[in-house]
Amino acid sequence: MKEVKSVKLNAQQHQQHENGHFFPFKFAKILDPEASWDKDQLGDVLHWIRQVVALFCGLLWGAIPVVGGIWIFVFLVVSTGIIYGYYAMILKIDEENFGGHAALLQEGLFASITLFLLAWILVYSLAHF
């Protein structure tokens, strides 16, 4: 009975993998410099890291409260620095295999600016008015 269940599960996983609906991803890979990355996986990870940084900075900037355009620039520097540090120092990948620095640093940039501004404006407006 146990073997039948195992065979069924393996067949379902194989079928899902063939259909393109199943992409195994292990979170331990995120901090492993020896792991192999494809362009889409690395792009997704960089995108979501940038979104988390944007949300955190937006909430922080709104709660402190800070105002002015300089803080948008500070967010861009912080966000880009974290992304660069992640792929260059933690993962130690060759950026040329993924389209160069510009492609990697631009991953998720515009969506993160939007999320940052939304969080900053909402928290600032709700907390201080």
Buried (B, 14 or more C-beta within 10 A) or exposed (E): EEEEEEEEEEEEEEEEEEEEEEEEEEEEBBEEEEBEBEEEBBBBBBBBBBBEBBBBBBBBBBBBEEEEEEBBEBBBEBBBEBBBEBBBEEBEBEBEEBEEEEEBBBBBBEEBBEBBBBBBEEBBEEEEE
